[in-house]
């Protein structure tokens, strides 16, 4: 019997951290929850592995991710809820509250009038489960990769503004904050100007602490610019390293990268004491930011050579050699690396960031 394999379902339940006792007992036996939650994207490798073992099991389903967060002692979760019925929403809310966690929803912005019904249903679900905010994006892709001209980018920018104009009255009606991530799309002044145009207390920022590096901005300055609008935070650290066409940008465990996390957390907590911080650490190969290529500059006609020089100096001063090349690992090694990244980040947040 010692060599007998666990049934596939049993293995999945163990891997996902499915609770076999009440949440109260788990809380009594486990160390206290971190104040740092998990964005679902931080668990992509584990989700993919588990779906291969059993296509019917999805780690990103709310109850499954909740159980996983409890296992790793994360204090909350941000995920796509979709539209849930009232009974399911009520049960999920009860579990989250009993665990002492927070929940934030990921929603699809209503770019067209036809999207408003779906968006409204998603917000109703978010309210029913007790979500403290809903996160979205408004311009697809990375600015320097997806668009071949400033005019093309501006067209998608208008589409994103229209989505927020559609969304604002719905968020106001349901009184739930809509947090728009700086997603390698707008620079600081562009995003702040947009929030000022929308002018709604329920439309603000999901402040990502690392994305602006790809747009030649100082990440601390991005946090300072967006902090007054913060409804949610994607906390991440990133390692930087030059390469022939620009620099590499790599998600790395908190405290091991190039970013001044302590200062950014101080700024955000001073401006918005109650905002929630969620770890968004995607275990993947480094991203290439090709600032020395012509295409990169297509949508940045006003950026100066001085800005580039200042940023390249920042990259060189903050260069790290701990970038992770996940594509070279086996599937099991990728999951192990992801688990380590999350565990080390949660530990750093508790020990050094007060989270």
C-alpha positions in Angstrom: 0.0 0.0 0.0 3.0 2.3 0.6 3.5 2.7 -3.2 -0.1 3.1 -4.1 -0.8 6.4 -5.9 -3.3 8.9 -4.7 -6.4 9.0 -6.9 -6.3 12.0 -9.3 -9.0 13.9 -7.5 -7.4 13.4 -4.1 -4.1 14.7 -5.5 -5.8 17.8 -6.9 -7.5 18.5 -3.6 -4.2 18.2 -1.7 -2.4 20.4 -4.3 -5.0 23.1 -4.2 -5.0 23.2 -0.5 -8.7 22.2 -0.2 -9.7 22.5 3.5 -10.8 19.3 5.1 -11.8 21.0 8.3 -13.7 24.1 9.0 -12.2 27.5 8.3 -12.3 28.3 12.0 -10.1 25.3 12.8 -7.7 26.1 9.9 -7.3 29.6 11.3 -6.6 28.3 14.7 -3.9 25.9 13.5 -2.2 28.1 10.9 -0.1 31.2 11.3 -2.0 34.5 10.9 -3.0 35.6 7.4 -0.8 38.0 5.6 -2.3 41.4 4.8 -1.1 40.8 1.2 -3.6 39.0 -1.1 -3.0 37.1 -4.3 -4.0 38.1 -7.9 -5.2 34.9 -9.6 -2.5 35.4 -12.3 0.2 34.6 -9.6 -1.0 31.0 -9.8 -1.1 30.4 -13.5 1.5 27.6 -13.6 -0.3 25.7 -10.8 -3.7 26.2 -12.5 -2.3 24.9 -15.9 -0.8 21.8 -14.3 -4.0 21.0 -12.4 -6.2 21.4 -15.4 -4.0 18.9 -17.3 -4.5 16.4 -14.5 -8.2 17.0 -14.4 -9.8 19.3 -17.0 -12.9 19.7 -14.7 -10.9 21.3 -11.9 -10.2 25.1 -12.3 -8.0 26.7 -9.6 -9.4 30.1 -10.6 -12.9 29.2 -9.5 -13.6 31.3 -6.4 -13.9 28.6 -3.8 -10.8 26.8 -5.1 -8.7 29.9 -5.1 -10.0 30.8 -1.7 -8.8 27.5 -0.4 -5.4 27.9 -2.0 -5.1 31.4 -0.5 -5.9 30.0 2.9 -3.2 27.3 2.4 -0.5 29.8 1.6 -1.9 32.3 4.2 -2.6 35.1 1.7 -5.0 37.7 3.1 -7.3 38.1 0.1 -7.8 37.4 -3.5 -8.4 39.2 -6.8 -10.0 37.1 -9.5 -12.7 37.1 -12.3 -16.0 36.2 -10.7 -18.2 36.6 -13.7 -21.9 36.6 -12.9 -22.9 34.4 -10.0 -26.4 33.6 -8.7 -27.4 35.0 -5.3 -27.0 31.8 -3.3 -23.5 31.2 -4.6 -22.5 34.8 -4.0 -23.9 34.7 -0.5 -22.1 31.5 0.4 -18.8 32.8 -1.0 -19.1 36.0 0.9 -19.7 34.1 4.1 -16.6 32.0 3.6 -14.4 35.1 2.8 -15.7 37.0 5.9 -15.3 33.9 8.1 -11.7 33.6 7.0 -11.0 37.3 7.6 -10.0 37.9 4.0 -10.9 40.5 1.4 -12.0 39.9 -2.2 -11.7 42.0 -5.3 -13.2 41.2 -8.7 -11.7 41.3 -12.1 -14.2 42.7 -14.7 -14.3 43.3 -18.4 -14.8 47.0 -19.2 -18.0 48.0 -21.2 -16.4 49.3 -24.4 -19.6 49.2 -26.3 -23.3 49.7 -25.3 -23.8 46.0 -25.8 -21.3 45.3 -23.0 -23.1 47.2 -20.4 -25.5 44.4 -19.4 -22.6 42.0 -18.8 -20.7 44.6 -16.9 -23.7 45.4 -14.7 -24.2 41.8 -13.9 -20.5 41.5 -12.9 -20.7 44.5 -10.6 -23.9 43.1 -9.0 -22.0 39.9 -8.3 -19.0 41.8 -6.9 -21.3 43.7 -4.5 -23.1 40.5 -3.4 -19.8 38.7 -2.5 -18.6 41.8 -0.6 -15.8 42.8 -3.0 -14.1 46.0 -1.9 -13.2 46.9 -5.5 -13.3 45.7 -9.1 -10.2 45.8 -11.3 -10.2 46.3 -15.0 -8.0 47.5 -18.0 -9.1 49.8 -20.8 -6.4 49.6 -23.5 -5.4 46.2 -24.8 -1.8 45.0 -24.9 1.5 46.7 -24.3 1.6 50.1 -26.0 5.0 49.6 -27.5 4.1 46.2 -29.0 0.5 46.5 -30.1 0.4 49.8 -31.9 2.3 51.0 -35.0 1.3 54.6 -34.9 0.2 57.3 -32.4 -3.1 57.6 -34.3 -3.8 53.9 -33.8 -3.0 54.1 -30.1 -5.2 57.2 -29.7 -8.1 55.4 -31.3 -7.9 52.7 -28.7 -7.4 55.3 -26.0 -10.7 56.9 -27.0 -12.3 53.5 -26.9 -11.0 53.1 -23.3 -12.3 56.4 -22.3 -15.7 55.5 -23.7 -15.6 52.4 -21.6 -15.1 54.4 -18.4 -17.8 56.8 -19.4 -20.1 53.8 -19.7 -18.9 52.3 -16.5 -18.8 55.3 -14.1 -22.6 55.6 -13.6 -23.0 51.9 -13.0 -20.1 51.9 -10.4 -21.7 54.9 -8.8 -25.1 53.3 -8.7 -23.8 50.1 -7.0 -21.3 52.1 -4.9 -18.3 49.9 -5.7 -14.9 51.3 -6.7 -13.7 50.6 -10.2 -9.9 50.3 -10.3 -8.2 50.8 -13.7 -4.7 49.2 -13.9 -1.8 51.1 -15.4 -1.2 48.3 -17.9 1.8 49.5 -19.9 -0.6 51.7 -21.8 -0.8 55.3 -20.3 2.0 57.3 -18.9 1.3 59.0 -15.6 0.1 62.3 -16.9 -2.2 60.7 -19.4 -3.8 58.4 -16.8 -4.3 61.2 -14.3 -5.8 63.4 -17.0 -8.3 60.6 -17.8 -9.3 60.2 -14.2 -9.8 64.0 -13.9 -12.0 63.9 -17.1 -14.2 61.1 -15.8 -14.4 62.8 -12.4 -16.0 60.1 -10.3 -15.1 59.1 -6.8 -15.8 55.5 -7.9 -13.4 55.4 -10.8 -9.7 55.3 -10.0 -6.6 53.3 -10.1 -5.4 49.8 -9.6 -1.8 50.9 -9.0 0.7 48.5 -10.5 4.1 49.1 -8.9 6.1 47.8 -11.9 4.4 48.3 -15.2 5.4 51.9 -15.7 9.1 50.9 -15.9 8.4 49.7 -19.4 7.2 53.3 -20.4 10.4 54.9 -19.2 8.9 56.2 -15.9 10.3 56.1 -12.4 8.0 53.6 -10.6 8.1 55.6 -7.4 6.9 58.7 -9.3 4.1 56.6 -10.8 2.9 55.5 -7.4 3.0 59.1 -6.2 1.0 60.2 -9.2 -1.7 57.5 -8.9 -1.9 57.1 -5.1 -4.6 59.8 -4.7 -6.8 57.7 -7.1 -5.9 54.3 -5.7 -8.7 51.8 -5.2 -6.5 48.7 -5.4 -2.8 47.8 -5.7 -0.9 45.2 -7.7 2.3 44.8 -5.7 5.2 43.4 -7.6 9.0 43.6 -7.7 10.9 43.4 -10.9 14.5 42.7 -11.9 16.1 44.8 -14.7 18.9 43.9 -17.0 20.1 45.5 -20.2 20.0 43.6 -23.5 20.9 44.6 -27.0 17.6 46.2 -28.0 16.8 47.8 -24.6 16.2 46.1 -21.3 14.6 43.1 -19.7 11.8 43.4 -17.2 11.3 40.3 -15.0 8.8 39.5 -12.3 10.7 38.4 -9.2 9.8 37.7 -5.5 9.2 40.8 -3.5 12.4 42.3 -2.1 14.7 40.6 -4.6 14.3 43.0 -7.5 15.1 46.5 -8.5 12.2 48.4 -7.1 11.9 50.5 -4.0 8.9 48.7 -2.5 9.2 50.1 1.0 8.9 53.7 -0.3 6.0 52.8 -2.6 4.1 51.1 0.1 4.7 54.1 2.4 3.3 56.5 -0.2 0.2 54.4 -0.8 -0.6 53.7 2.8 -0.2 57.4 3.7 -2.5 58.4 0.8 -5.0 55.5 1.1 -4.6 53.8 4.5 -7.3 51.2 3.7 -6.3 50.2 0.2 -5.6 46.5 -0.3 -2.3 45.2 -1.7 -2.4 42.1 -3.9 0.6 40.2 -5.2 0.8 40.0 -8.9 3.9 38.0 -9.7 3.6 36.1 -13.0 6.1 33.3 -13.2 7.4 33.6 -16.8 10.4 34.6 -18.8 11.5 38.2 -18.7 9.7 40.7 -21.0 11.7 42.5 -23.6 11.4 46.3 -23.6 13.0 47.3 -26.9 13.7 51.0 -26.3 16.5 51.1 -28.9 14.2 50.0 -31.8 12.2 52.4 -34.0 8.9 50.7 -33.3 9.1 51.4 -29.6 8.9 55.1 -30.3 5.9 55.1 -32.6 3.5 56.1 -29.9 5.8 58.3 -27.9 6.5 61.3 -30.1 7.2 63.6 -27.2 9.6 61.5 -25.1 13.1 63.0 -25.1 16.5 61.6 -25.4 17.1 62.9 -21.9 14.3 60.7 -20.6 15.7 57.7 -22.3 19.2 58.4 -21.0 17.9 58.8 -17.5 16.0 55.6 -17.6 18.9 53.5 -19.1 21.1 54.8 -16.3 18.4 53.7 -13.8 18.4 50.2 -15.5 22.2 50.0 -15.3 22.3 51.2 -11.7 19.6 48.7 -10.7 20.7 45.7 -12.8 20.1 42.3 -11.3 21.3 38.9 -12.4 18.5 36.8 -10.8 16.1 36.8 -13.8 14.0 33.6 -14.1 13.8 31.8 -17.4 10.8 29.7 -16.8 10.5 28.2 -20.4 13.7 26.2 -19.7 12.0 24.4 -16.7 9.9 21.3 -16.7 6.2 21.7 -15.9 6.8 20.4 -12.4 9.7 22.8 -11.9 7.6 25.7 -13.1 5.0 25.0 -10.5 7.7 24.6 -7.8 9.3 27.9 -8.9 5.9 29.7 -8.8 5.1 28.3 -5.4 8.5 29.5 -4.1 8.0 33.0 -5.7 4.6 33.4 -3.9 5.9 32.0 -0.6 9.0 34.2 -0.5 6.9 37.3 -1.5 4.4 36.7 1.3 7.1 36.3 3.8 8.9 39.5 2.7 5.7 41.5 2.8 5.0 40.5 6.4 8.6 40.9 7.6 9.6 44.1 5.8 6.5 45.9 4.4 4.0 45.5 7.3 1.6 43.5 5.1 
